[in-house]
């Protein structure tokens, strides 16, 4: 697989270097020539040798090395090559016996070697497209055979992409299944629609170990981004250096609910949202516990989802001395606090009644008498309120002390926000 971004970067560098060196010659700089002995045809000339003059482009490029290193395209090209394996092989193939120790120095030496190869024996610095294509293909082949790329794909259920790929972070992207070659059918298709995939790429074995964690972070962000409950598939597939795929378990339940469809106009917003959520992800405390309970509920049927999400709301909004209680004043206080954060003043009573109904339904579920009449709709309603609170706290739109904020809003109804 050719690295198009690397090719474009190196092409821009080669073009600018050629223009610069040609301009130096046009300004009067002379290209040196070296005398080279060439063996003659022994049958006709008795074994004597000819001597020929050849343009010393290698020496000329070396003499102008400092100027080349100041070009605008120099640093992007160095950075593009700096993390690549296989540069040692490329330098040895072009006669370099001493290989620099640092990645940056190897990248710089590779750029000079590329220029020397492009203009070897040339009498002017005009870039030849065929020679450039061959040089880039050679570099690509050496880099590809020297690396041990690891790819891990995890199906996302209940998620649809319109673009082939959405890069989210370094080595992490969302893919349509048809954007990657030789994807196993079980990963590419869920029986009803093509799957989208979380794709994790890297160059060491730790990639496989971290892939499930990375995919879980993506699922968390997507569940907070939209009301559709995206799920991670129960299996992941791993391959090394383009080899065969191997299947492993993710341990996920794979219970999607609804469909999150992302078109091209939403990609930048989604990327920014995911990165913001990941930067602000809590590592402990009530918010982290509530987020874990929200995630747990998203994996379960409506009745269990309702109880999980009520527990999360109690952790965030319940009275400190009554967390877990479903009786008496605490129930009404929880309902009021949720409505204060999630509804405008005109809708607050209706939202509070809905939350109170969820609490009453929870009592029936716990006692074993919970008929699921209306249970799914109530559970979905409650999940929407919890998601809105978690999302807005993590995005910085709400103070993390949402209990105090809710009480302040209850005392000043006009200032209540309306979370979506």
Secondary structure, DSSP 8 states (H G I E B T S, - for coil): ---HHHHHHHHHHHHHHHHHHHHHHHTT----EEEEEEE--HHHHTT-EEEEEEE-HHHHHHHTHHHHTTSHHHHHHHHHHHT-S-HHHHHHHTT--S--SSHHHHHHHHHHHHHHHHTTT-SS----HHHHHHHHHHHHHHHHHH---EEEEEEEETEEESSSEEEEETTEEEEEGGGSTT--HHHHB-SSSB-EEEEEEESSTHHHHHHHHHHHHHHHHHHHHSSSB-EEEEEEEEEETT---EEEE-------BS-EEE-GGGHHHHHHHHHHHHHT---SHHHHHHHHHHHHHHTS-HHHHHHHHHHHHHHHHS-TT-TT--SHHHHHHHHHHHHHHHS-GGGHHHHHHHHHHHHHHHHHHHHT----TTHHHHHHHHHHHHHHHHHHHHTTSS-S-HHHHHHHHHHSGGG-----
